Amino acid sequence: MIQEYTLRVLPETATNEQRLKEYLVQEKGLNAREIMGTRILKRSIDARQRTVFVNLTVRIYLNEMPQDDSYQRTLYNNVEGKPQVIVVGAGPGGLFAALRLIELGLRPVIVERGKDVRERKKDLAQIGRQQTVNPESNYSFGEGGAGAYSDGKLYTRSKKRGNADKILNVFCQHGASTSILVDAHPHIGTDKLPRVIENMRNTIIECGGEVHFETRMDVLIIEGDEVKGIETNTGKTFLGPVILATGHSARDVYRWLAANHVEIEAKGIAVGVRLEHPAELIDQIQYHNRNGRGKFLPTAEYSFVNQVEGRGVYSFCMCPGGFVVPAASGPQQIVVNGMSPSNRGSRWSNSGMVVELRPEDLNNNGLSMMNDESPHGEDTHHSSLSMMRLQESLERLCWQQGNMKQTAPAQRMTDFTKKKLSYDLPESSYAPGLVSSPLHFWMPPFIADRLGKAFLQFGKYSHGFLTNEAVMIGVETRTSAPVRIIRDKETLQHIRIKGLFPCGEGAGYAGGIVSAGMDGERCADAARLYIK
């Protein structure tokens, strides 16, 4: 017999199966001899009070052995000789689109401008060691997309857009821990995710699909109002309908679309900094314990949000026990992001702290001035690229403040709120190094003023959070795509061009690994209907 219980237990009980069995015997009246096994189905931490509890949904096997049903498998058949669909980009949107195409009996052909996930890692190391960024292989470009070496968090609120559980199960089928099906905020980790991505690629190839690395789409082949395929930098042409899943940093793609009258529009983004605290301090604050998290709790997370002068200011992509990484995708840029290994075991915890920006804000407080210049010489009045140009301006300004290297400008948190220069900086996880800089002075007031006011509020909510032990590192600009490639709500095709399916985060329709994966599946479904 199988029974399920919802429990609220102490951390030491939640992490020990024997203690959990003893709890079930004492509190639920079960017979210990009848319990053949337990399986935790859902797990979340409640740290709102001084005593921390863990909420569990537990399946109990009474007088029968546990079943091997920890995840659901998807069947992938061979699709050699089937109609092909071109998938541009091997991030989560592109990979899940390709796997779904195989499910549907179509043959995916992936083109990825960057390198495979293992070779890509070598180029990431050079950013810290030699201060050089390979514009085709970096934290944004390459197999796995921006999420592969940027934490691997799998939490999403976009469950109405698709089957989030399906995405997690596919990850498990390709080697991810089944804990991602259990935890309220699932996470694979940057050390584990590359192997999972490789396994996904191998499935695609074994089923008859193709994957082409270091192959950048340069041109969409459009005849009349229909896309026929793509031309690439290698000289190869690939024919078929196109799922465009290029990620949020493919600015050359946005420029090509704008120049060739493929309808796109400027989209709201969020801009700010990476805020890094000692992990032990965040543990003490979040778990209300001067001794920190102890032996039974994970490295603490936090989430803050506030409204300041009509715009949201909030924490983004919180990385407990993680690192701040250089996420530039080209020259004369400094962009920072966060990542965590699977054990979340570093001495630091960080998150983006960002301010909501809307296209109409570009006329305010110095933002319009920053937006006037284009490093590529295109028409700066093309309003669809206005938010992208703002990103570029901030990243270039940050690079100048960072001594024109990947050393990032930084300021202690309390000093920022008091508009004081930090004469020294705390030790940081950011490998290229930090340089003290008055972020309060050179960041646009629209952003800096709201950040400062929000930090004061966050310090009131959470005593000890506002501290000079924390360092702000500039700048965080790649929270989402700065444009939306406009598509029909029903067919998911571009509103004017048939056979073109803008997909995922880069097209403005997703906000993370899981939501991008769900959108990839939806675009594959739409491509199947188009081919019929």
C-alpha positions, 0 to 999 in steps of 0.5 A: 500500500502507498500513502502520502503525507504532508509534513512539517519537520525540523531540518535534522529530521528532513535530512535523515531517512531513519529519523523521518521513519521514526517521526512517521511512527510516532506522529502518524501511528505507522508500524515501523516494520511495515515501512519498506521505503520512503520517497520525498516528493516535494521539499521547501524550507520555511525560515520565516520564524526563528525555528526553521522548518522543512515542509515535505510531501512524502510517499510511504511504501507499506508492505511493498517495495518502492517503485522505480518511478522517480521520473518520467521518460520521453521516447525519442525515435529515429527521424532520419529522412524526415522533414527538417526544421532549422534550430538557430541556437543551442541554449535551452530554447533550442535544445528543447525545441530539437528534442520535441521535434524528434518526438513529433517525427521531425528532424532538427538541424541545430546551428550554434555560433559558439563551441560545444559545452566543454571547449567553451569552458576553456574560453571562459577561463581566459576571461579571468586569466588574460582579460580577453573575451572571445565574441563567439564563445563566452558566457552567453554564446555556446552550447547550453546558452547563457544558463550553462555556466550561469548557475543552472537554476530551474525555478519558474513562475511561467507554468501556464505557458507549458509543462514545467514538469516535463522539462525537469523530467527530460533533464533527469532523463539526461543525467540531472539529479531527481532532486530537481523534481522535489525542491521548491527552487530546483538547481542543477549547478554549473559543475553538473549541467554541462554533462546533462547538456552533452547527453541531450546533444547525444540524444539529438544526434543518435536520433538522426538530428544534426548539431553544427558548432561554430556556425553562426546564422548571418542571413535569414533566407526570405522569399516573399513573406516566407522564410526558406532557411538560413545562410551561415558564416561557414558558407553553408546554407540550411533549408527549412522552417526556422526556430530562432532561439539565439538568446538575449545577447545576439545583438547582431541578429537584432540589428539584422532583423531591424535592418531587413524590416523584420518586425521587432519592438523595444522591450522593458529590461532591468539594470543594476549591479551584482551584490555580493555578501559573505555567505555566512552572513546571509545564512545568519540573517536568513536563518535567524541564527548567529551560528549560521545554517548548521549541519542540516540546512542548505546555503541560504537564499533571499528574495527582495522586491520594492517599488521606488518612484514607480519602478520595481527594484528587486533581487534577481538570479540569487546565487547562494554559495556562488561566484560573480562571473564576467559575462561580456560577449564582446569587446569594450564591455563589462557585464556581470552575472552569478553562478553556483556549483551544485554544492553551493559551497563558496564563501560568498552569496550574490544576486543581481540587484536591478531596477525596472526600466521601460522604453518610455524611461529613455527620455528621463534622467540621463538615460536618453543621453546614454542612448544617443550613441551607437558603437556600430554606427546604425541609425540611432533613431531606430526605436526598436533597438533603443533598450539594446543601445542603452545596455551597450552604453552602460556596459561600455561605461563600466568597461571604462571605469574598470580600467578598460579591462575585465576588472569590474568597478565596485563599491561597498554597499553602505558607502553607495547609499551614503555616496562615499568612495570605498577606499578599499574593497572586501575580498570577492569571488570575481576572478578578474578582480575589482577596482574601487569606483563611485557607482553612485556618481557615474551610474544614471541617477534613474538607476542609482537613486532607486537602488540606494533607496531600495537598499535602505528599505531592504536593510530595514526588512532584514537587519544586517543586510545593508552592510559594508561587508557587501560589495556592489559590482557593476554592471548587471544588464543582461537580465532579459532580452532588450527586444521582442521579435513579434509573433502571432499568439496562436501560431507562434510564427512571426507576424509577417513571415511564415515559417519563422518561429521566434523562440525563448528568451532571446525573442522576448518570450521567456525568462530562464532555463525552464521557461525557455525550454517550455517555449522551445517545445511550443515552437516545435509544436507550431512548426509541426503544424506549419509543415502539415 
